[in-house]
Amino acid sequence: MKLRSLFPAFSATLLCLSFAMAASAQRKTQPADTIVLHGKIYTLNPKQAWAEALAIRGERIVAVGSDSDIANLQSKDTKVIDAKGHLVLPGFTDCHIHFIDGSFSLGRVNLEDAEDAADIQQRLREYGGKHPGNDWILGRGWNYAMFPTSLPDKKYLDEVFPDRRPSLKATMATPTGQIRSARTRAYHQRHAESFERHHRTRSANR
């Protein structure tokens, strides 16, 4: 009697396990979005430290193994990357933050994924439109790849803010350096004129 009462539960458990195994097998055989072949891949897995190839589906690495194993996950829509025997390493993630500066940066213009100087200018222009006045405009996250044909130059900022007073500064900073514009020509001209007036006054009093 007890065995008969346990049979439905046992059958249901077997059925669930079968579905789970089938789903797992299906995931392993589904075509990958991207595969990397012919590489020297370091996996950081002690049980399988090295592999020739890997498969990516969505934002996950779904398989690592030999070229022949991973090639089975290729479809006509799969992107194939030939590593040509080069070393492939997992992504490096630096898990730290400069808390105060990081907090301040939330109120600055985010330039991290800007495509080029024109994109940077557009973002600064939009920010300036939302924050009129003479306060500093601060940007963060630019890099030299956004300037493929030239070095960063203050002219890109002057083109966006030609009429702001000299006290305004638009800054884009990275750990390697920064470019600034405060209508520097007008700024230096004003101080040069002030110095010249001071020099004339001193000469006249002698």
Secondary structure, DSSP 8 states (H G I E B T S, - for coil): -HHHHHHHHHHHHHHHHHHHHHHHHHHHHS--SEEEES-EEE---TTS-EESEEEEETTEEEEEE-HHHHHTT--TT-EEEE-TT-EE----------HHHHHHHTTSEE-TT--SHHHHHHHHHHHHHHS-SSS-EEEE---GGG-TTS---THHHHHH-SSS-TT--EEEEETTEEEEES-HHHHHHHHHHHHHHHHHHHHHT-
